[in-house]
Amino acid sequence: MRRSVNSVTRRAALVIAVVFGLTFAVPPEAVRPGGEFPLTWLTWFAERPAWSAAAAFVGLPVQEKGKPVAFDPHVAASATDAGQGAGRAPKPAPGTLEPYQPHRIEVTPETTGVAEPGFDARTSKRDAKKSSARSDVFTNADGSFTKRTYDRPVNYRAAGGSWQKIDSNLARRSDGRLHVTANRLGVSVAGGAPAPTARAAAGADVRDVAADLARLTLPTGESVGYQLQGGTVGTPEVAGATARYRDILPDTDLELTTFDAGVKETLVLRSPQAASTWVFPLRLTGLTPRLTANGSVELLDAAGKAVAWFPHGSMQDSKVDPKSGAPAESDAVTFEIVTVDGAPALKVIADQAWLRDPARQYPVRVDPTMTTGTTGDVFVDNDSETTSHNGDNLPVGTYNGGTVKARSFIHFDEFASDGSRRWPTRRPARRWPTPTTPCPRSRRSPTGRTATPATSPSTPCGGSRTTS
């Protein structure tokens, strides 16, 4: 028995001597980080049954084997809810930024006072003499007065000095042309074939007047008319204030819409094969055209004052964004003043790259407008791709959760320069919402407030076209 124990002891001493010798033979780079034993492969000896028995006999430590732990790998969803765990909020590391917080605009709500009762649509009477170009004054049954103010002219001054309602609907007259029903500003468009009994203004050619696509005559006698070079004018389709001329050019229709201050012209391009350059010979009486730095055309009277304009043009296709409710739009429409048969003409050039873009959806509508007045309405947003801020659309709010935000400004001349220190006590407004992506959680009505300082289309928000 003693011989057996001595044999085991000698073997253990031999193994220990070998291991001790190897610790001197191992190079420094083989030592593991943290000072761990580099010969972990030798631990398999401790797992051998014979070695374990010998180690226990001589009093050496015995390597224990691990046992599987029974647990459920699935975690309930309730245990992962934010704010429900037992952890702690992470502490900011030195030199790092503050946690992200969405930008919030501090807005102080303003509530206008309630107007005194008085106006009743059934009993209140409009006072044509106290009204103005942009306002209607009503005498109420209780002796009070109500004034409705508009951002555009709604009345014209009649011969007797009273203010009568503007009616821009087209009606055919004896000269064969289509005229606005009621306005001090003379506006007419081509009615089709020239009538043989056409009458022209003094010094003008009857044939030319009848051939004008559109003609605008100021109360002071100056006038401007234009034709479309190469166009074939047929009998238009008339609906209210709009006359539509089919196939005036190949793949092109023309719409002329009269309004309180002029004529809105829209070239409807039905395909990419339609022309992208047009020439409009002008027939001017007492007016001189001038191209401005911003790309629009002014018509100057004898005193050098601009009394009519062709504002900078724009175009839009028929592909409506389902989120914003707006089509693709571009202001890449340029004007030039050229000479045709010794007289000035307006040349309109639409960007071919935009028109030929595969993303375009036809028809495309190109808008050069002739007007005697400018509007103070404008909108601003924080979208770098927005190129036109002076259209018919005045967006408010956001359509994509706050990424793009818009604000609109409406200018009222009645409260700008009358010197009466008056201001509106109520601001009722009629709104025509643009279809957008449904957002049932945010059914908010837009709010209105006075802008200080005063804004203009060229300097909204004091000169900035961005909004936050």
For each residue, the residues with C-beta under 8 A, 3 or more apart:
1: 4 5
2: 5 6
3: 6 7
4: 1 7 8
5: 1 2 8 9 57
6: 2 3 9 10
7: 3 4 10 11
8: 4 5 11 12 54 57 58
9: 5 6 12 13 58
10: 6 7 13 14
11: 7 8 14 15 54
12: 8 9 15 16 54 58 60
13: 9 10 16 17
14: 10 11 17 18
15: 11 12 18 19 45
16: 12 13 19 20
17: 13 14 20 21
18: 14 15 21 22
19: 15 16 22 23 39 42
20: 16 17 23 24
21: 17 18 24 25
22: 18 19 25 26 39
23: 19 20 26
24: 20 21
25: 21 22
26: 22 23 30 31 38 39
27: 30
28: 31
29:
30: 26 27 38
31: 26 28 35 36 38
32: 35 36 37 38
33: 36
34:
35: 31 32
36: 31 32 33 40
37: 32 40
38: 26 30 31 32
39: 19 22 26 42
40: 36 37 43
41: 44
42: 19 39 45
43: 40 46 47 63
44: 41 47 48
45: 15 42 48 51
46: 43 51 52 55 62 63
47: 43 44 51 52 63 65
48: 44 45 51 52
49: 52 53
50: 53 54
51: 45 46 47 48 54 55
52: 46 47 48 49 55 56 62 63
53: 49 50 56 57
54: 8 11 12 50 51 57 58 60
55: 46 51 52 58 60 61 62
56: 52 53 59 60 62
57: 5 8 53 54
58: 8 9 12 54 55
59: 56
60: 12 54 55 56
61: 55
62: 46 52 55 56
63: 43 46 47 52
64:
65: 47
66:
67:
68:
69:
70:
71:
72:
73:
74:
75: 79 80
76: 79 80
77: 80 81
78: 81 84
79: 75 76 84 85
80: 75 76 77 84 85
81: 77 78 84 85
82:
83:
84: 78 79 80 81
85: 79 80 81
86:
87:
88:
89:
90:
91:
92: 96 98 99
93: 96
94:
95:
96: 92 93
97:
98: 92 101
99: 92
100:
101: 98
102: 402
103: 468
104:
105: 468
106:
107: 447
108:
109: 447
110: 447 449
111:
112: 424 425 426 427
113: 425 426
114: 425 426
115: 118 425 426
116: 144
117: 142
118: 115 124 140 142 144 145 146
119: 124 138 140 144 146
120: 123 124 140 141
121: 124
122:
123: 120 140 141
124: 118 119 120 121 138 139 140 141 146
125: 138 139
126: 131 136 137 138
127: 130 131 137 138 139 145
128: 131 162 163 164
129: 161 162 163
130: 127 137 145
131: 126 127 128 135 136 137 155 163
132: 135 155 163 414
133: 153 154 155 156 157 163
134: 149 150 151 152 153 154 155 412 413 414
135: 131 132 147 148 149 150 154 155 414
136: 126 131 147 148 154 155
137: 126 127 130 131 145 146 147 148
138: 119 124 125 126 127 145 146 147 148
139: 124 125 127 145
140: 118 119 120 123 124 143 144 145 146
141: 120 123 124
142: 117 118
143: 140
144: 116 118 119 140
145: 118 127 130 137 138 139 140
146: 118 119 124 137 138 140
147: 135 136 137 138
148: 135 136 137 138
149: 134 135 412 414 415 424
150: 134 135 153 154 412
151: 134 375 376 377 410 411 412 413
152: 134 260 261 375
153: 133 134 150 156 166 260 261 373
154: 133 134 135 136 150 165 166 260
155: 131 132 133 134 135 136 163 164 165 166
156: 133 153 163 164 166 182 183 184 185
157: 133 161 162 163 164 184
158: 161 162 163 164 184
159:
160:
161: 129 157 158
162: 128 129 157 158
163: 128 129 131 132 133 155 156 157 158
164: 128 155 156 157 158 182
165: 154 155 182
166: 153 154 155 156 180 182 183 260
167: 180 181 182 183
168: 180 181 183 187 241 258 259 260
169: 180 181 240 241
170: 178 179 180 181 189 238 240 241 242 243 258
171: 178 179 180 181
172: 176 177 178 179 191
173: 176 177 178 179 188
174: 195 197
175: 195 197 198 199 209 210
176: 172 173 191 192 193 194 195 197 198 210
177: 172 173 188 189 190 191 195 198 210 215
178: 170 171 172 173 188 189 190 191 236 238 243
179: 170 171 172 173 186 187 188
180: 166 167 168 169 170 171 183 185 187 188 241 258
181: 167 168 169 170 171
182: 156 164 165 166 167
183: 156 166 167 168 180 186 187 260
184: 156 157 158 219
185: 156 180 216 217 218 219 260 261 262 372
186: 179 183 215 216 217 218 223
187: 168 179 180 183 214 215 216 217 258 262 263
188: 173 177 178 179 180 212 214 215
189: 170 177 178 213 214 215 236 243 256 258 263
190: 177 178 210 211 212 213 214 233 236 243 245
191: 172 176 177 178 195 235 236
192: 176 233 234 235 236
193: 176 235
194: 176 198 207 210 211
195: 174 175 176 177 191 198 210
196:
197: 174 175 176
198: 175 176 177 194 195 206 207 209 210
199: 175 206
200: 204 205 206 208 209
201: 204 209 217 223 285
202:
203: 285
204: 200 201 208 209 283 285
205: 200 208 209
206: 198 199 200 209 210
207: 194 198 210 211
208: 200 204 205 211 212 225 283
209: 175 198 200 201 204 205 206 212 215 225
210: 175 176 177 190 194 195 198 206 207
211: 190 194 207 208 227 233
212: 188 190 208 209 215 225 226 227 283
213: 189 190 225 226 227 228 231 233 254 256 280
214: 187 188 189 190 225 226 256 263 265 370
215: 177 186 187 188 189 209 212 223 224 225
216: 185 186 187 223 224 225 262 263 308 370 372
217: 185 186 187 201 221 222 223
218: 185 186 221 222 223 307 308 372
219: 184 185
220: 301 307
221: 217 218 285 286
222: 217 218 285 286 287 299 301 307 308
223: 186 201 215 216 217 218 284 285 286 287
224: 215 216 282 283 284 285 287 299 308 370
225: 208 209 212 213 214 215 216 282 283
226: 212 213 214 280 281 282 283 346 370
227: 211 212 213 231 280 281 283
228: 213 231 233 248 249 254 278 279 280
229: 278 279 280 281 340 345
230: 249 279
231: 213 227 228 248 249 254
232: 247 248 249
233: 190 192 211 213 228 245 248
234: 192 245 246 247 248
235: 191 192 193
236: 178 189 190 191 192 243 244 245 256
237: 243 244 246
238: 170 178 242 243 244
239: 242 244
240: 169 170
241: 168 169 170 180 257 258 259
242: 170 238 239 255 256 257
243: 170 178 189 190 236 237 238 255 256 257
244: 236 237 238 239 253 254 255
245: 190 233 234 236 248 253 254 255 256
246: 234 237 253
247: 232 234 250 252 253
248: 228 231 232 233 234 245 252 253 254
249: 228 230 231 232 252 274 275 278
250: 247 273 274 275
251: 269 270 271 273 274
252: 247 248 249 267 268 269 270 274 275
253: 244 245 246 247 248 267 268 270
254: 213 228 231 244 245 248 265 266 267 268
255: 242 243 244 245 265 266 268
256: 189 213 214 236 242 243 245 263 264 265 266
257: 241 242 243 263 264 266
258: 168 170 180 187 189 241 262 263 264
259: 168 241 262 263 264
260: 152 153 154 166 168 183 185 373
261: 152 153 185 371 372 373
262: 185 187 216 258 259 308 369 370 371 372 373
263: 187 189 214 216 256 257 258 259 369 370 371
264: 256 257 258 259 367 369
265: 214 254 255 256 367 368 369 370
266: 254 255 256 257 365 366 367
267: 252 253 254 278 365 366 367 368
268: 252 253 254 255 363 364 365
269: 251 252 272 274 276 355 362 363 364 365 366
270: 251 252 253 274 362 363
271: 251 274 362
272: 269 355 356 360 362
273: 250 251
274: 249 250 251 252 269 270 271
275: 249 250 252 278
276: 269 349 350 351 352 355
277: 347 348 349 350
278: 228 229 249 267 275 347 348
279: 228 229 230 338 340 345 346 347 348
280: 213 226 227 228 229 345 346 347 348 368
281: 226 227 229 340 341 343 345
282: 224 225 226 289 343 344 345 346
283: 204 208 212 224 225 226 227 343
284: 223 224 287 288 289 299 343 344
285: 201 203 204 221 222 223 224
286: 221 222 223 301 302
287: 222 223 224 284 299 300 301 307 308
288: 284 299 300
289: 282 284 297 298 299 300 337 344 346
290: 297 298 299 300 306 337
291: 295 296 297 335 336 337
292: 295 296 297 298
293:
294: 312
295: 291 292 312 334 335
296: 291 292 309 310 311 312 335
297: 289 290 291 292 309 310 335 337 346
298: 289 290 292 306 308 309
299: 222 224 284 287 288 289 290 306 307 308 309 310
300: 287 288 289 290 304 305 306 307
301: 220 222 286 287 304 305 307
302: 286
303:
304: 300 301
305: 300 301
306: 290 298 299 300 309
307: 218 220 222 287 299 300 301 372
308: 216 218 222 224 262 287 298 299 370 371 372
309: 296 297 298 299 306 370 371 372 374
310: 296 297 299 313 335 346 368 369 370 371
311: 296 369 371 374 390
312: 294 295 296 331 333 335
313: 310 331 333 334 335 348 350 366 367 368 369
314: 329 330 331 333 366 367 387 388 391
315: 329 330 332 333 350 354 355 364 365 366 367
316: 327 328 329 330 364 365
317: 327 328 360 361 362 363 364 365
318: 327 361 362 363 364
319: 327 328 359 360 361
320: 325 326 327
321: 324 325 326 327 328
322: 325 436 437
323: 399 400 436 437
324: 321 395 399 400 404 434 436
325: 320 321 322 399 434 435 436
326: 320 321 329 393 395 434
327: 316 317 318 319 320 321
328: 316 317 319 321 359 360 361
329: 314 315 316 326 387 388 391
330: 314 315 316 333 351 354 387 388
331: 312 313 314 387 388
332: 315 350 351 354 387
333: 312 313 314 315 330 348 349 350 351 366 367 368
334: 295 313 348 349
335: 291 295 296 297 310 312 313 346 347 348 349 368
336: 291 346 347 349
337: 289 290 291 297 344 345 346 347
338: 279 344 345 346 347
339: 342 343 344 345
340: 229 279 281 343 344 345
341: 281
342: 339
343: 281 282 283 284 339 340
344: 282 284 289 337 338 339 340
345: 229 279 280 281 282 337 338 339 340
346: 226 279 280 282 289 297 310 335 336 337 338 368
347: 277 278 279 280 335 336 337 338
348: 277 278 279 280 313 333 334 335 366 368
349: 276 277 333 334 335 336
350: 276 277 313 315 332 333 354 355 366
351: 276 330 332 333 354 355
352: 276 355 356
353: 356 357
354: 315 330 332 350 351 357 360
355: 269 272 276 315 350 351 352 360 364
356: 272 352 353 360
357: 353 354 360
358:
359: 319 328
360: 272 317 319 328 354 355 356 357 364
361: 317 318 319 328
362: 269 270 271 272 317 318
363: 268 269 270 317 318
364: 268 269 315 316 317 318 355 360
365: 266 267 268 269 315 316 317
366: 266 267 269 313 314 315 333 348 350
367: 264 265 266 267 313 314 315 333
368: 265 267 280 310 313 333 335 346 348
369: 262 263 264 265 310 311 313
370: 214 216 224 226 262 263 265 308 309 310
371: 261 262 263 308 309 310 311 374
372: 185 216 218 261 262 307 308 309
373: 153 260 261 262
374: 309 311 371 457
375: 151 152 390 411 457
376: 151 409 410 411 413 455 456 457
377: 151 390 394 408 409 410 411 457
378: 389 390 408 409 455 456 457 460
379: 389 393 394 395 396 406 407 408 409 460
380: 389 406 407 409 460 461 464 465 466 467
381: 386 395 404 405 406 407 466 467
382: 404 405 466 467 468
383: 386 404
384:
385:
386: 381 383 389
387: 314 329 330 331 332
388: 314 329 330 331 391
389: 378 379 380 386 457 460 465
390: 311 375 377 378 457
391: 314 329 388
392:
393: 326 379 434
394: 377 379 408 410
395: 324 326 379 381 399 406 408 434
396: 379 406 407 408 446
397: 405 406 444 446
398: 401 402 403 404 405 406
399: 323 324 325 395 404 436 437
400: 323 324 403 404 437
401: 398
402: 102 398 405
403: 398 400
404: 324 381 382 383 398 399 400
405: 381 382 397 398 402 467 468
406: 379 380 381 395 396 397 398 467
407: 379 380 381 396 461 467
408: 377 378 379 394 395 396
409: 376 377 378 379 380 451 455 460 461
410: 151 376 377 394
411: 151 375 376 377 416 455 456
412: 134 149 150 151 415 416 424
413: 134 151 376 416 417
414: 132 134 135 149 418
415: 149 412 418 422 423 424
416: 411 412 413 454
417: 413
418: 414 415 422
419:
420:
421:
422: 415 418
423: 415 450
424: 112 149 412 415 427
425: 112 113 114 115
426: 112 113 114 115
427: 112 424 448
428:
429: 448
430:
431: 446
432:
433: 436
434: 324 325 326 393 395
435: 325
436: 322 323 324 325 399 433 439
437: 322 323 399 400
438:
439: 436 442 443
440: 443
441:
442: 439
443: 439 440
444: 397
445:
446: 396 397 431
447: 107 109 110
448: 427 429
449: 110
450: 423
451: 409 454 455 461
452:
453: 462
454: 416 451
455: 376 378 409 411 451 459 460 461 462
456: 376 378 411 459 460
457: 374 375 376 377 378 389 390 460
458:
459: 455 456 462 463
460: 378 379 380 389 409 455 456 457 463 464 465
461: 380 407 409 451 455 464 465 466 467
462: 453 455 459
463: 459 460
464: 380 460 461
465: 380 389 460 461
466: 380 381 382 461
467: 380 381 382 405 406 407 461
468: 103 105 382 405
